[in-house]
Structure formats: C-alpha cells, structure tokens
Amino acid sequence: MRRAVCPGSYDPPTNGHLDILERAAFLFDEVVVAVLVNKSKKGLFAVEERMELLTEAVSHLPNVRIDSWHGLLVEYCSQNDIQAIVKGLRAVSDFDYELQMAQMNQQLTGVETLFMPTKPENSFLSSSLVKEVATYGGDVRHLLSEPVHRRLMARLARDA
C-alpha cells in the first residue's frame, strides 16, 4: 500500500489545501492529513476543530483520513508506515525552506518528500492571509469551502 502524509497547520483549511489533498488522494492508496501541533503558536481554531473542518472537507475522498501530531514528522511516518510526505508549493520561497526540510527528513529516516505545485489560482492563498482579509471584512467565501467559511466568520464575530 502506498501511503503519504500531507502535514500542515490548516488554520483554517483553504481551497488550496483541498486541491493538494485531492490530487494526493488520486496518487496514493492512503493519504493522512496530519494537523501539526505547534505549542509555540496560538491558532485561531483548536487542533480538534481543524480536524473536524478537514474531516468534513475531505468526506468525498474515501482514502483520506485526518490525524494530528506533535513532534518530528518523520517519527510519525515511521510509526504509521508512511513512505512519502506530500507538500504543496506556492512559490520559489516555499521551495527554499521545504527543500532543506525534505533533505533532512530523507537523511534521518529515508522518507521521501514530493513537492506538488499549487494550481495558479491558488498560488497566493494562505490561511494567514485568508484570516487577515476576513478580519478586516474582506470577502473570502471563494477561497474556502462553505462549512469552513461559515465557521471562520462565526469565530471572527465571536472574537470581535
């Protein structure tokens, strides 16, 4: 069985994330979406909420499951018999950082990293940018699934 992990913070999951997950699901027998826990960062959504949003967003993909992880991603791969890490790249600046991480991960455990370029219409898209635009009243509806958009707007209204 060919398995891959798509790691990220997914705070919140955007249409760019979903595009990469759908394309990875086409290529692998199983794809694990790993919501990475970074205790030094305060997310807008709790990890459990992000997992709920992702579960709903990928419900049409039977070979995708959602999990979370705190620690080295390569350890997660080893513990779950995952052979590849799939990363979406938006720009050259993403590649510089991700290449170093991919080489370190390969050196540590042999796990391979595959880079998937985003579709041009998603090349500018990031969770941080979506949150910032939405905070100032910008319309981000077309950048998120409907359930994610609804939850984002409710959260921002609650925190206002």
N, C-alpha and C positions, 0 to 999 in steps of 0.2 A: 504494500500500500504506500502510495506517495503522499506524504504529509508535509504541510507547510504551516508556518505561523506568520500572521500579519500583526506585528506589535504596534502599539501606539497609545496615546492618552485618550483619544476620541472624546474630547471635552468641548463641544459635542461632536458626534459623528456627522460628517458632511457628505454631500453627494460625491465629492472627490474620493473620500474614504470608500463609499459604497461601490464606486466604479472599480477601484482596485480590488476590493473583496470579490466582486462578481467575476472579474477576469481571472483572479487567482483560483476561484472555485471551479472555473472551466478547465484549468490546467492540472489541478491536483485532485486526488481522491478524497482528501480531507483537508480542510483549512480551519485552523484555530485562530480566532481573533483574540489576541491577548491584550487586555487592558492593563497597561503597565502602571504600577503604583509607585509614585514618587512622593515620599513623605515630606520632602522639602518644598513641594508645590501645593498650593491650595487651589483645587479645581472648582469650577462653578457647579458641576454635578459630582456627587459622590461616585465612587467606583461602581457600587451596586446599581446606581441609576444609569450610568453609562452602559453597563452590561444589559440592563433592561431595554434601553433605547436600541442598542445593537441587535439584541435578540429579535425585536420587532422588525427592525430594518432588513435583516437577512432571513426572515422567516420563509422566503421563497427559495432559499438555497439549502437543500437538504444535507449537503455535505459540509456545511459550515457550523461550527459551534463557538460559543463565547466562553472565555475564561479570564481570570486575572492573575497577575504575577508580580511579586516583589522580589527583586534580586537580579542576578545575571540571566539574560535571556537564553544564553547557551545552556545554562543549567536546566531551564525549563524544557528546552529542546531535547536534552539528554534524558530527562525524566519521562518525557512523553513520546519518545521515539519519533522525533520530528527531524527531517533531513534538510529542510530549507527554510530560510527566512525570506519573506517577500516584503520589499519596501517600495512604496510609491515615491517617485521623484518628480518634483515640480520644476526645479531649476538647477543650474550648474552649482549654485551654492549648496543645495541639498547634497549633491554628489560628493563634494569635497569632504564633508563630515561623514557621510554614510560609507564612503569607500574605506576610510580608516577603521570604522567600526566593523565593517564586513571582514576586513583583513585580520583584525584582532580576533573576531569570533571564529574565523576559519583556523587561525593559529591555535586557539585554545582547545577546540573540540572537533574541528573538521566540518562543522556545519557550514553549508553554503548560503550565500545571500544572493538573491535575484532582484535586480532593480527593474521596476516597471514604470515607464514614463506615464505621467498623467495625460489624459486627453487635453488638448489645447484649451477647451472651455473650462477646465478645472485648474489650470496652471497657476492661477493667482490665489486659489482657495486654501484657507487655513482656518482651523477652529478659532484661533485667537482673533483673526480678522473678522470673522462672522460675528463673534461675541461683541467686539468693539463697535462694529457698524450697527448691530441690533440695539446696543446700549444707547446709542445716540438717535434711535428712531428710524434708521435705515431699513429698507425692505430686503430681508434676506430669505424670503419664502422660497425663492427659486434655487437656493443653494443647499437646502436641507429637505429631507423627507418631511411629509406633513406632520407625522407624530413628533419628530424632533423639533420642528419649528414651533409647534404648539407648546411643547414642554419648555423650550428656550424662552418663549415670550412670557409664559406664566412665571418662570423663575426670575426673569428680569423684572417683571412687575412686582413680584413679592419682595425682591431685594431693594427696590427703589425707595 
